[in-house]
Amino acid sequence: MLEHGGNLRDALVRYGRPAADWLDLSTGINPHFYTVSPDFLQPNAWHRLPEKSFALSQAAQDFYGAPTMLAVAGTQAAIQTLPCLRPTSKVVVSAPSYAEHAYQWRQHQHQVREVAYDALASAIPGADVVVVCNPNNPTGALVEPDVLLNWAAQLARRDGWLIVDEAFADTMTELSVAAYTNRPGLIVLRSVGKFFGLAGLRLGFVAAQAELLERLEIHLGPWTISGPAQQIATKALMDLDWQQAMRVELAGQGERLRQLLLEHGLGSSGTNLFQWCSEQDLHADAELFWRHMAEQGIWLRLFRQAARGVRFGLPPDETGWQKLTQALTLWRVRQCILAAA
């Protein structure tokens, strides 16, 4: 299996530090997650088989602005299944990005090329399927909606697909192309795991034309979303006050993280939920920096392959911010000493 953020157990084993002593910044998941009271769930959420919830579908369509959506057990379920729905295809995946995209298409024997963001336009004519994370994970790179729609139209003319993974788009709604998924060949993936901080629900959505969603649903099988997950997600998607307040909160938190890194000599890019530092931004070897932070009890996501760098999630509280500040200060001091030696 591929390595992902959130693998704190690996840190416990590797460094022998108890879980309570770690600040886990290895994901881009909102640490201020949506909560519901224990008595919110209806008793039948636990007892009955989880039939398809039309309330959930409608809440998702309203929140994401999509004409038709299918709930799935995390967007990972769709990422693993969509390659099964096409004959062998020439697939272009934006790079670097969420590694499961290229991996899953390769697992199903498709011809996969990973192409840098600034070269994607030139790769469209030779592709059957193009996969783009927008905004990108981990770099935060963006493709404007009108560009994506143009690519989707080009691909659709030869029965191709444009898959846009918008897992981190909930704080940048103006970038979404979910509203246009009634057009052929355009598929959008959305997740409640990031913005709502509900990764444990294992719930995401696919927006696309109804015929394609029906094929995907048949392939996934029945009862894929638990009853409690359906009820909690429906409430979260309909809670406009929480959403508005959280967007304001995350805008401030994201800027705070960017400024903190800058104050310690580190450039970055990203979203309101994470910041990405390449080796150029770090002015150092990414793995060396990552090990330093781990030794201070801070677990980051290290990228070793297509792009070498680290990703920072948001600290959950002031204690976390202080811990991060101290570790960055110590790093800067050490680098100054090495430079002077």
N, C-alpha and C positions, 0 to 999 in steps of 0.2 A: 504494500500500500504506500501511497505517496505521503510525504510529511506535510502536516498542516499546523497552523497555529492552534492554541488551546491545548497543546500536549504537555500540560504541566507535570504530568506523571513522569515524563522523561527527565524533567529538571530535578525532580525529587530523587530519582535513581542516580542520576549523574553526579549531583553535587551533595547529596546527603543532607539537604536542608529541609526541615519540615514545611508542609504546605502553608502553615500560618505565617511563615517568614518570607513568603514570596509575594511580589507584586507582579501579577500576570498581565503583561501588555502585549501578548503575542497574537491577539485577534483584533479585528476592527469592530467588535461587538459593543454596542452601547452599554456601559457599565451601570447606567441609570435605567434599569429595565422596567417595563410596564408590569404593574402588579395588580392582582385582584384578591379580594378577601376570600378566605377558605370556604365560606358559605355561599359564594357566588354560583358555583356549578350546580346545575340541576342533578338530582339523584340519578336520572336515566343516562347521564353522561358516562357513568361507570358501568351501568347494567346492560344497556342495549348495544347491539352492533351499530357501529357508527355509519349510518346511512349518509348519503350525500346531502350536505347542508346548503340549501338555496339561500339562506340568510347569509352564510359565509361568502358564497359566490357573489351575492349582490354587494355586500360590504367591501369585498376586494375590488370589484369593478368600479365602485364609487370612489374608493381611496386612490386606486392607481389610474383611474380614468380610461380603463380599457373596455371595449365593447363586450368581450367574452373572455372568461378566465377559468382555468382548471386548477383546483387546489391539489398540491402534491406533497409528499412527505419530505419536505425540504427541496430546494432547487437541485440538490445533488441527485435526487431521484430522476428528475427530468434530464439532467446532464448525462446520466448513465443510460437513459432509455432512448433519447432522440436518435442516437446513432443506429439504433435497431430499426428505425422506420424508413431508412433509405437504402437503396442499393449502393455498392461501393462507389464512393464519391471522392472528388478532390476537395480537400478541406483546408482552409486557411484559418489559423487561429492567431489573434493578436498576441504579441510577446514583448515583454513578459506579461503574464496575467495568471489568473487562477489556474493552477496546473492541471486540475481534473478535466478541463475541456479537451486539451490536446490528448491527454492520456486516454480518456474514454473513447474518443474517435479512433485512436490507434488500436485500442483493445478490440474494436469491431472491424478491423482490417481495412479501414479507409486510408487513403493516401493523405497524410497530414504534413503541412508546412507551417512552421511558426514564423510569423512576419512581424517586424517592428511596426509600431503605430504609424510612423511617418511614411511607411512604404505600403500601407494597406490598399490605398487607392489603385496602385499599379498592379496589385495582386487580384483584384476583382475579376478581370476578364478571363482569367484561367481557372477560376474556382467554381465549384458547385455549391459549396457551403462556406460561409464566412462567420466566424465567431468573434465577437468584440465584447469586452467588459467596459461598461461606460457608466460612471467613471471607472477607470481601471484600478484593479487590485493586483499589485500593490502600489503602483506609481502615482495614481490619481490623474493620469492623462485623460483627456476628454476628446470626443468626436462630436461635432455639432449635429443636432437632429436632422437638419436638411441634408447633410452629407450622408447620414445613415439611411435616410429614406431614398436618396438617389441610388445608393448601393443596393438597397433592397429591391428597387424597381429593376435594376440591371440583372440581378440574380433571378428574379421572378420570371423574366422573359425566357429563361431556359430551365424553368422549374427548379431553380435553386432556392436556398434559404439564406437569410441573414438572421443569426441568433444574437440578440443583444442581452447580455447579462447585466441587469440594472440593480444588482444586490445592494449597492451603496448609493442609489439615486434618491432615496427618500428625503435627503436634505438638499437635493438639487433637482427639484421636480421639473424645472423648466427644460431639463435635458432629456426627459423621458420621451420615448416614441411609442409607449404602450397604447396611446389613443388611436394609433394608425394600424393596429394589428388585425383589422378586418381586411387589410390588403394581402394579396397572396405572397407567400414566402417570407413574411416578417414574423419572427418569434421573439417574444420578450420574456425574460425570467425575472421574477421579483421574490423577495424574501422578507419574512417578518423577523428573521434572526438578528439583523444588524441594527436598524433604527429602533425597533421596539425592544431589542435586547433579549429576544425570546428564542435563542438558538435551540434550547432544550425542547421546544415544542415540536421540532422537526416539521416545519410547515413553510411551504413556499407556493408560488403561483406561476402558471404559464399562461401568457396571453398570445393568442394566435387565431387563425380562422377556425370556425367550429369543426370542420371536417378533420383537420389535423388534431385538434384537441380530443375528438372522439377516438381517433386511432391511438393516441397516447394513453387515454384513459383505459381503453380495452387492454392495452399491453401492460399497464400497471396493475390491473386487477381491482377487486372490490376492497372496501374498508381500509383504505390506505392512510386515512387521517383519523386519529383517535377522537372520541367524543369530547373529552376535556379540551383537547387542542382546538377543536372547532369552536367551542363556546368561548374560550379565552380570546382566540384570534378575532372572532366576530366583534367582541366588545372592544378590543384594542383598535381595530380598524375603524370603528364608529366613534371613537372618543376624540372628537375634534379639538377640545380644549387641551387635552394632554399633548396631542400632536403639535399644536401651535406653540405651547410652552416649551416642549422639548426641542423643537427646531431652534428656538432662541437660545436655549441652554447650550446646545451642542455647537452653535456658531461661536459662542464665547469660549467654550472649552477647546474647540479645535484651534482657534486663534491663540489661545493661551499656550497650547502645546507647541505650535509653530514658533511663537516668540521665545519660549523657553529654550528650544533647540538652537535658535538663532543667537541667543545671548551666550550660549556656550560654543559658538563658532561652527555650528552645524546647519548647513542649508537643508531644505526639505521641500517636498511637495506632497499633495494628498487631498484628503477630504476633511469634513468636520468630525469624522470618526477615527481617522488615523493619519499618521505622517510617515513618509517614506524618505529614507536617507540612503542614497547610493554611496559607493566608496568615494566618489568625487566629493560628495557632500560631507562625508566623514573625515576626509583627508587622512584616511587610514584604511588598513585591511578590515573588511567588514566582520570577519570571523573573530579577529582580535578584539574589536569593539564589543561584539556580542558576548564574548567570554568575560570581558571586564564587567559588563552589566550583570551577567549571571552570577558572578562572584559577589556582587553587591545585593543579590536577591531579587533581581529584576529580569523577568523572562520576556525576551523579544522574539520576533519572528525573523530568522536568518534566511536569506536567499543566497544560494551558492551558485546557481546555474546561469540562466540567460541574463539576468541582471544581478550583480552582487551588491547586496545592501541589507538594511534592516528596516523593519516596519514597527512603529510605535503605536499602540492603542492608547486610549484615554485612561488615566488613573481614575479610580472610583471615588476618591475622597481626598481631603487635604493631607492626610497622612501619606497617601500614595504620591501626591505631588511633591511633598518634602523629600521622600525617599528617592524619587527620580531626580530631583534637583541636586541632592547630595552626591548621587552616583555620577551625574554629568560633571559636577564640579571637580570631583576626584579624577575623572578621566582627563579633564582639561589640565589640571595641575600636573598629572603624570606626563602628558604630552609636552608640556612646557619644559619639564625637567629633562626629558629625552632630547628635545630640540637644543637645549643649552649644553648638554653633555659633550 
